[in-house]
């Protein structure tokens, strides 16, 4: 049997082989107290969490990739210097303290006694190695480097002994600490080459990577030397790879899985799920993952800005929201608006952005006029392939997008691309028109603008590049948080939407669902990538 107690605020468990009928409760309590005081009782649960995920991680190296499964995996293994709290406050992690020693310098005091999963000590040297790798200043190279654009303002990183490190910037950047707090900014061990990290990751986090079997599972085990005493509470967790979302959801309903995968439970699915599993605990949250139209500006005729503008005007966001979000999606530009985010345009500003006016008929009439001026019409329709990732949360909105494009003489053919090929395909601009989902690592304009809209960024999938916008990105980046920066961010976001840089269709809202015996999990709003830390989770079965 298994008895669970909470003694002196410490969760404990103990096996017993005697039946409750054979002894009195008083005697049992005395036995348990002796076991606790003698140190024979474990302070963690002998249980593993069961999860499902939609596909293999493309790599186990989060600095070299930008997709959900990779970062869900990496959050268990790796840690950063600082980390966002549940409300996006910045908390210590591998750094115990920090300070802006000048307008363009950040200093960090490194936590002592931390070990990597292979037993080697973590020091300031590992921080220096990690950011030299991102900056491209080391001999070893990342196969892909999507976060390099974040750190274009970083001049150098220096260690002062084993437990102090300094980040030297080229200019002031008040939001720099937010970039370091993202789940996208883990520290790597100097002594392990990036090539090995792709398949056998080594971090300082609460769980150690055990194995990945393609199309079957990913397994983790407890890090018994974790620096945070008394954590993790789980012995490990196992993620079963199931490509079908319906099958994953049915598995959760049947009790095979303890939690749903991040972003799996859409509003319509939640309404069905809760009917079949009324005991499930489901928490609604803004993911800061937006559904977007991507148009390759290097491929004619889409190098013509007039066509891109017409495509923006035909989008009926209210229809997307009604069908896919049951009215609960968030209408936004690039940035997520309050109350879930900080920097997004409020409704009274957003409605004045081209394409966001609620009169869809008028918008489409203007779009058809543009298309006719370019020679297109009922008898000369533009045929295109609309590429998207071959999973449900991409396919469903892509089908709606194709329907909307028909209204302006564009006939789209759905082109589904397997997950393992999707990001590489759009990064090399091997598409005409696409439907993508973009998640942002942290709710700050520096992360959004430099990663997705800056000239030369690996994540700038459409090829949008304007020097005047780059100057505005830099201007807002140098400003302190406040009304002036907010006003400039609104102006930038409005311009990006009207330029059809990568038009936002909607900001997604999802549910995280878990069984009632799962305790200690906290859903983080406004980011899909910064939560999903499992060290505080336990199974109260």
HUBEL-V113714 format. One record per helix or strand of 3 or more residues. SS is the DSSP state (H for helix, E for strand). FROM is the first residue (numbers start at 1). TO is the last residue. If there is no record, write none. Layout:
ss=SS from=FROM to=TO
ss=SS from=FROM to=TO
This chain:
ss=E from=2 to=7
ss=E from=10 to=15
ss=H from=20 to=22
ss=H from=25 to=38
ss=E from=48 to=53
ss=H from=62 to=64
ss=H from=68 to=77
ss=E from=82 to=84
ss=E from=90 to=92
ss=E from=95 to=102
ss=E from=105 to=110
ss=H from=124 to=135
ss=H from=148 to=151
ss=E from=154 to=159
ss=E from=164 to=169
ss=H from=176 to=181
ss=H from=194 to=197
ss=E from=207 to=213
ss=E from=217 to=222
ss=E from=236 to=241
ss=H from=245 to=253
ss=H from=267 to=276
ss=E from=281 to=295
ss=H from=305 to=314
ss=H from=317 to=325
ss=H from=347 to=350
ss=H from=360 to=373
ss=E from=382 to=389
ss=H from=392 to=408
ss=E from=410 to=417
ss=H from=419 to=427
ss=E from=433 to=439
ss=H from=445 to=452
ss=H from=467 to=477
ss=H from=483 to=498
ss=E from=504 to=514
